[in-house]
Amino acid sequence: MSFTLANFQVGNIIAGKIIKLEPTGVVVDFNKDKLAFVRLIELSFAEIQTQKKPCN
């Protein structure tokens, strides 16, 4: 899969695995060599207090 903006539309669901936590976001592995940084504000509508807080 080629990862360019032309391949995506609003509402698409893309599978990935979080491989690294950063203070301001996470690094996501979408396909072995396709990595992306996702800011915390983009992960949830609810406020994220800390990386160590478990999700319910």
N, CA, C and O atoms as a printed pandas DataFrame, in Angstrom:
     atom_number atom_name residue_name chain_id  residue_number  x_coord  y_coord  z_coord
0              1         N          MET        A               1    0.842   -1.182    0.000
1              2        CA          MET        A               1    0.000    0.000    0.000
2              3         C          MET        A               1    0.885    1.242    0.000
3              4         O          MET        A               1    1.830    1.333    0.784
4              5         N          SER        A               2    0.595    2.154   -0.838
5              6        CA          SER        A               2    1.303    3.425   -0.874
6              7         C          SER        A               2    0.637    4.388    0.111
7              8         O          SER        A               2   -0.583    4.551    0.090
8              9         N          PHE        A               3    1.423    5.020    0.962
9             10        CA          PHE        A               3    0.880    5.927    1.969
10            11         C          PHE        A               3    1.006    7.373    1.506
11            12         O          PHE        A               3    1.933    8.085    1.891
12            13         N          THR        A               4    0.073    7.785    0.689
13            14        CA          THR        A               4   -0.026    9.184    0.284
14            15         C          THR        A               4   -1.435    9.656    0.629
15            16         O          THR        A               4   -2.351    8.841    0.746
16            17         N          LEU        A               5   -1.612   10.943    0.789
17            18        CA          LEU        A               5   -2.925   11.473    1.146
18            19         C          LEU        A               5   -4.000   11.114    0.135
19            20         O          LEU        A               5   -5.174   11.016    0.490
20            21         N          ALA        A               6   -3.619   10.919   -1.109
21            22        CA          ALA        A               6   -4.593   10.574   -2.147
22            23         C          ALA        A               6   -5.247    9.216   -1.897
23            24         O          ALA        A               6   -6.323    8.944   -2.431
24            25         N          ASN        A               7   -4.607    8.354   -1.086
25            26        CA          ASN        A               7   -5.148    7.023   -0.823
26            27         C          ASN        A               7   -6.197    7.007    0.284
27            28         O          ASN        A               7   -6.820    5.971    0.516
28            29         N          PHE        A               8   -6.408    8.138    0.979
29            30        CA          PHE        A               8   -7.281    8.143    2.138
30            31         C          PHE        A               8   -8.421    9.122    1.974
31            32         O          PHE        A               8   -8.320   10.128    1.271
32            33         N          GLN        A               9   -9.524    8.790    2.657
33            34        CA          GLN        A               9  -10.673    9.679    2.722
34            35         C          GLN        A               9  -11.077    9.796    4.183
35            36         O          GLN        A               9  -10.751    8.928    4.993
36            37         N          VAL        A              10  -11.788   10.868    4.520
37            38        CA          VAL        A              10  -12.293   11.030    5.873
38            39         C          VAL        A              10  -13.158    9.827    6.228
39            40         O          VAL        A              10  -14.026    9.432    5.449
40            41         N          GLY        A              11  -12.926    9.251    7.386
41            42        CA          GLY        A              11  -13.700    8.096    7.833
42            43         C          GLY        A              11  -13.008    6.762    7.608
43            44         O          GLY        A              11  -13.462    5.744    8.132
44            45         N          ASN        A              12  -11.912    6.737    6.836
45            46        CA          ASN        A              12  -11.168    5.489    6.649
46            47         C          ASN        A              12  -10.630    5.001    7.981
47            48         O          ASN        A              12  -10.215    5.800    8.820
48            49         N          ILE        A              13  -10.637    3.702    8.173
49            50        CA          ILE        A              13  -10.034    3.078    9.352
50            51         C          ILE        A              13   -8.793    2.347    8.885
51            52         O          ILE        A              13   -8.865    1.471    8.024
52            53         N          ILE        A              14   -7.650    2.710    9.456
53            54        CA          ILE        A              14   -6.370    2.133    9.055
54            55         C          ILE        A              14   -5.780    1.392   10.249
55            56         O          ILE        A              14   -5.632    1.975   11.322
56            57         N          ALA        A              15   -5.443    0.124   10.080
57            58        CA          ALA        A              15   -4.862   -0.671   11.167
58            59         C          ALA        A              15   -3.386   -0.347   11.328
59            60         O          ALA        A              15   -2.669   -0.160   10.345
60            61         N          GLY        A              16   -2.940   -0.284   12.573
61            62        CA          GLY        A              16   -1.538   -0.033   12.872
62            63         C          GLY        A              16   -1.214   -0.472   14.281
63            64         O          GLY        A              16   -2.111   -0.811   15.053
64            65         N          LYS        A              17    0.053   -0.469   14.620
65            66        CA          LYS        A              17    0.512   -0.888   15.942
66            67         C          LYS        A              17    1.372    0.229   16.539
67            68         O          LYS        A              17    2.318    0.697   15.905
68            69         N          ILE        A              18    1.038    0.652   17.761
69            70        CA          ILE        A              18    1.843    1.663   18.443
70            71         C          ILE        A              18    3.151    1.015   18.856
71            72         O          ILE        A              18    3.157    0.016   19.575
72            73         N          ILE        A              19    4.271    1.588   18.396
73            74        CA          ILE        A              19    5.567    0.993   18.703
74            75         C          ILE        A              19    6.418    1.847   19.638
75            76         O          ILE        A              19    7.423    1.375   20.169
76            77         N          LYS        A              20    6.015    3.117   19.842
77            78        CA          LYS        A              20    6.791    3.977   20.731
78            79         C          LYS        A              20    5.897    5.077   21.289
79            80         O          LYS        A              20    5.114    5.690   20.564
80            81         N          LEU        A              21    6.029    5.317   22.597
81            82        CA          LEU        A              21    5.309    6.402   23.246
82            83         C          LEU        A              21    6.237    7.591   23.403
83            84         O          LEU        A              21    7.380    7.441   23.833
84            85         N          GLU        A              22    5.750    8.761   23.058
85            86        CA          GLU        A              22    6.483   10.016   23.213
86            87         C          GLU        A              22    5.637   10.935   24.087
87            88         O          GLU        A              22    4.434   10.707   24.217
88            89         N          PRO        A              23    6.226   11.964   24.689
89            90        CA          PRO        A              23    5.444   12.875   25.536
90            91         C          PRO        A              23    4.290   13.568   24.811
91            92         O          PRO        A              23    3.282   13.898   25.436
92            93         N          THR        A              24    4.422   13.791   23.518
93            94        CA          THR        A              24    3.383   14.508   22.773
94            95         C          THR        A              24    2.611   13.650   21.786
95            96         O          THR        A              24    1.740   14.161   21.082
96            97         N          GLY        A              25    2.913   12.344   21.716
97            98        CA          GLY        A              25    2.214   11.476   20.779
98            99         C          GLY        A              25    2.801   10.084   20.744
99           100         O          GLY        A              25    3.556    9.690   21.632
100          101         N          VAL        A              26    2.449    9.347   19.713
101          102        CA          VAL        A              26    2.910    7.968   19.561
102          103         C          VAL        A              26    3.433    7.739   18.146
103          104         O          VAL        A              26    3.010    8.404   17.201
104          105         N          VAL        A              27    4.351    6.795   18.015
105          106        CA          VAL        A              27    4.820    6.371   16.706
106          107         C          VAL        A              27    4.055    5.092   16.364
107          108         O          VAL        A              27    4.043    4.135   17.138
108          109         N          VAL        A              28    3.424    5.094   15.206
109          110        CA          VAL        A              28    2.596    3.970   14.777
110          111         C          VAL        A              28    3.229    3.309   13.564
111          112         O          VAL        A              28    3.634    3.977   12.612
112          113         N          ASP        A              29    3.308    1.974   13.617
113          114        CA          ASP        A              29    3.812    1.175   12.497
114          115         C          ASP        A              29    2.603    0.672   11.716
115          116         O          ASP        A              29    1.810   -0.117   12.229
116          117         N          PHE        A              30    2.468    1.129   10.485
117          118        CA          PHE        A              30    1.335    0.718    9.659
118          119         C          PHE        A              30    1.642   -0.483    8.780
119          120         O          PHE        A              30    0.739   -1.238    8.417
120          121         N          ASN        A              31    2.914   -0.663    8.437
121          122        CA          ASN        A              31    3.241   -1.768    7.531
122          123         C          ASN        A              31    4.753   -1.932    7.464
123          124         O          ASN        A              31    5.372   -1.600    6.453
124          125         N          LYS        A              32    5.333   -2.431    8.509
125          126        CA          LYS        A              32    6.775   -2.683    8.637
126          127         C          LYS        A              32    7.647   -1.460    8.419
127          128         O          LYS        A              32    8.351   -1.060    9.345
128          129         N          ASP        A              33    7.637   -0.853    7.256
129          130        CA          ASP        A              33    8.485    0.309    7.000
130          131         C          ASP        A              33    7.669    1.582    6.802
131          132         O          ASP        A              33    8.196    2.584    6.319
132          133         N          LYS        A              34    6.398    1.555    7.168
133          134        CA          LYS        A              34    5.517    2.725    7.046
134          135         C          LYS        A              34    5.185    3.227    8.444
135          136         O          LYS        A              34    4.227    2.762    9.062
136          137         N          LEU        A              35    5.978    4.180    8.948
137          138        CA          LEU        A              35    5.789    4.712   10.286
138          139         C          LEU        A              35    5.154    6.096   10.215
139          140         O          LEU        A              35    5.343    6.834    9.248
140          141         N          ALA        A              36    4.400    6.433   11.254
141          142        CA          ALA        A              36    3.798    7.759   11.338
142          143         C          ALA        A              36    3.774    8.206   12.791
143          144         O          ALA        A              36    3.640    7.387   13.701
144          145         N          PHE        A              37    3.905    9.515   13.000
145          146        CA          PHE        A              37    3.769   10.092   14.331
146          147         C          PHE        A              37    2.355   10.639   14.451
147          148         O          PHE        A              37    1.911   11.413   13.603
148          149         N          VAL        A              38    1.645   10.237   15.507
149          150        CA          VAL        A              38    0.278   10.692   15.733
150          151         C          VAL        A              38    0.267   11.467   17.051
151          152         O          VAL        A              38    0.612   10.928   18.102
152          153         N          ARG        A              39   -0.132   12.732   16.980
153          154        CA          ARG        A              39   -0.186   13.557   18.184
154          155         C          ARG        A              39   -1.282   13.066   19.124
155          156         O          ARG        A              39   -2.314   12.564   18.678
156          157         N          LEU        A              40   -1.050   13.215   20.436
157          158        CA          LEU        A              40   -2.020   12.754   21.427
158          159         C          LEU        A              40   -3.410   13.341   21.191
159          160         O          LEU        A              40   -4.409   12.642   21.361
160          161         N          ILE        A              41   -3.485   14.588   20.811
161          162        CA          ILE        A              41   -4.784   15.233   20.610
162          163         C          ILE        A              41   -5.576   14.563   19.486
163          164         O          ILE        A              41   -6.802   14.671   19.449
164          165         N          GLU        A              42   -4.897   13.880   18.579
165          166        CA          GLU        A              42   -5.558   13.179   17.473
166          167         C          GLU        A              42   -6.036   11.781   17.861
167          168         O          GLU        A              42   -6.795   11.161   17.116
168          169         N          LEU        A              43   -5.601   11.278   19.019
169          170        CA          LEU        A              43   -5.938    9.910   19.424
170          171         C          LEU        A              43   -7.283    9.788   20.120
171          172         O          LEU        A              43   -7.914    8.732   20.071
172          173         N          SER        A              44   -7.731   10.867   20.771
173          174        CA          SER        A              44   -8.941   10.765   21.578
174          175         C          SER        A              44   -9.615   12.119   21.710
175          176         O          SER        A              44   -8.947   13.153   21.730
176          177         N          PHE        A              45  -10.941   12.113   21.798
177          178        CA          PHE        A              45  -11.665   13.330   22.090
178          179         C          PHE        A              45  -11.582   13.655   23.579
179          180         O          PHE        A              45  -11.702   14.815   23.972
180          181         N          ALA        A              46  -11.374   12.612   24.419
181          182        CA          ALA        A              46  -11.214   12.803   25.858
182          183         C          ALA        A              46   -9.769   13.187   26.153
183          184         O          ALA        A              46   -8.859   12.785   25.428
184          185         N          GLU        A              47   -9.557   13.960   27.211
185          186        CA          GLU        A              47   -8.208   14.372   27.576
186          187         C          GLU        A              47   -7.398   13.172   28.037
187          188         O          GLU        A              47   -7.878   12.368   28.837
188          189         N          ILE        A              48   -6.173   13.044   27.539
189          190        CA          ILE        A              48   -5.273   11.973   27.954
190          191         C          ILE        A              48   -4.392   12.539   29.045
191          192         O          ILE        A              48   -3.610   13.457   28.800
192          193         N          GLN        A              49   -4.508   11.999   30.256
193          194        CA          GLN        A              49   -3.787   12.524   31.412
194          195         C          GLN        A              49   -2.316   12.137   31.399
195          196         O          GLN        A              49   -1.449   12.976   31.646
196          197         N          THR        A              50   -2.030   10.865   31.109
197          198        CA          THR        A              50   -0.669   10.359   31.143
198          199         C          THR        A              50   -0.562    9.124   30.262
199          200         O          THR        A              50   -1.558    8.449   30.000
200          201         N          GLN        A              51    0.640    8.835   29.811
201          202        CA          GLN        A              51    0.860    7.644   28.981
202          203         C          GLN        A              51    0.655    6.368   29.797
203          204         O          GLN        A              51    0.302    5.329   29.239
204          205         N          LYS        A              52    0.873    6.437   31.103
205          206        CA          LYS        A              52    0.822    5.243   31.947
206          207         C          LYS        A              52   -0.571    4.916   32.433
207          208         O          LYS        A              52   -0.792    3.831   32.971
208          209         N          LYS        A              53   -1.526    5.831   32.257
209          210        CA          LYS        A              53   -2.902    5.594   32.705
210          211         C          LYS        A              53   -3.557    4.567   31.789
211          212         O          LYS        A              53   -3.583    4.761   30.574
212          213         N          PRO        A              54   -4.095    3.461   32.355
213          214        CA          PRO        A              54   -4.717    2.429   31.507
214          215         C          PRO        A              54   -5.994    2.926   30.856
215          216         O          PRO        A              54   -6.728    3.732   31.429
216          217         N          CYS        A              55   -6.248    2.442   29.666
217          218        CA          CYS        A              55   -7.485    2.784   28.955
218          219         C          CYS        A              55   -8.596    1.872   29.409
219          220         O          CYS        A              55   -8.368    0.685   29.644
220          221         N          ASN        A              56   -9.794    2.404   29.537
221          222        CA          ASN        A              56  -10.967    1.590   29.920
222          223         C          ASN        A              56  -11.905    1.448   28.753
223          224         O          ASN        A              56  -12.946    0.802   28.872
